[in-house]
Amino acid sequence: MLSESVLVANRGEIARRILRTVRRLGLRAVAVHSEADADLPFVREADEAVLLGPAEPAKSYLDVERVLAAARSTGAEAVHPGYGFLAENAAFARAVTATGLTWIGPSPEAVEAMGDKINARNLMEAAGVPVADGTRQPVTGLLDAVAEAARIGYPVMVKTASGGGGIGMGVARDEAALTKAFDTASRAAARFGEGVPAILIERYIERARHVEVQILGLVNGTVVALGERDCSVQRRHQKVVEETPSPGLTPELREHMLKAAVRAGEVVAYRGAGTVEFLVDTVRRDFVFLEMNTRLQVEHPVTELVTGVDLVEQQLRIASGESYPMGVESAGHAVEFRVYAEDPKRFFPGPGLITVWEEPEGDGVRVDSGYTAGNTVTPYYDPLMAKLCVYGESRAQALERARKAAEAFRIEGPKHNLPLFTELLSRDEFVSGDYDTGLVSRMRS
Amino acid sequence: MAEVCAEMVANVWKVVVSEGDTVEEGDTLVILESMKMEIPVLAEDGGVVAQLKVAEGDVVQEGDVIAVIG
């Protein structure tokens, strides 16, 4: 039995998207929000909305007690965390379950096993999933970092063991750069992470594609792969455009990658929706495990567009213990553009009052947005305003529809990066499909 | 005297320099935070920090003066 009432512990576009499926299934949708978000569509569209507190995430969306109190006061039976905020917080998952509510996500143990990137890397290596040469123990001092980088060989990637979203990540091509990257990562770890800063150093892959696999862990214990997403269009190590299928995989490589992703899910007895991220070495034509995200992914709509599967519905059904077999068929091509409140040249944030907001429509066009005209984009949260998703029977058709949609999307007020998409869609490297994670920086150099 | 202004709405996360400090072109004066991103505010010219108009934790609006370099 599905829970009759679902609280979404998130905001913006993802809260709205989850609430939409909750309502479609005839369930009661409960939103929680901060003072800064009171006027946003996700609050208005929910059946019930509870004010958590001030704008600062620590006093609202990250406050476990306030979220649980909202669930109690509204009689919600289940909690969906979305992505970010408390989504990969095992203590929150345990607190939700301890309160007698249904947690819409994987087990806290799976969250913890994958949350520490060094542990995850070691688990995968032991299970036979390919990993890049790197550190098997947390690096806590600069001397160790220098020694490990020398062993692995430059260039290396330096990142925090606990962080995510590209924060604190850096490439080092020599010892001087390593010192700087280690300092950046350590500061990020101290600021965003928990406990002792722990750094992971791995071989850096030049000309890499970032390709990830959507998995679903079913109630009967089987893990199903729902295809891949290519997320190689990035700025500051953060995704801007995603597409599926990946134009950079051979059928053999895709098959190996999907199997590796299923294996990764099986290793942690994964249940629900998760994403296994890989880096593809375009020169060597192989791939290595990057990390696993134990939650719904920002770019999940492209998978939904080609498979016809509503991933949020699957999450709800799996969380409520519904057991069913699942076959996956996919057709066509889908691409997603992340519409950020940032300038399209330097990618600096530019919050502000939205005076004009007109979403494009048309065949194959889906817009998941968190805002509308009259709303204010505030500096407290991430800059994602909307996701422009486009489906086509072929990649060429999807890109052609995307060109029209990007031009028809009108936003005035905050800065926005729509011009970047128009630029990308006329750039040979992107249009040909033969691109890697360096694409955007080459466009801006 | 040159004014260094905020380019966006942001929180002042870190103040790196003090009034009276000598800075060179490109030195970081303060680090702002907006939308989960750290944005360093740099000196456009060398000189002495004559005035520092913000403190850590302040909220600045686009166009607000952060520092005056003389």
Interface residues (C-beta under 8 A of the other chain):
Chain A: G165 I167 A341 E342 F348 P349 G350 P351 G352 T378 P379 Y380 Y381 D382 P383 K415
Chain B: E7 M8 V9 A10 N11 E33 S34 M35 K36 M37 I39 V59 E62
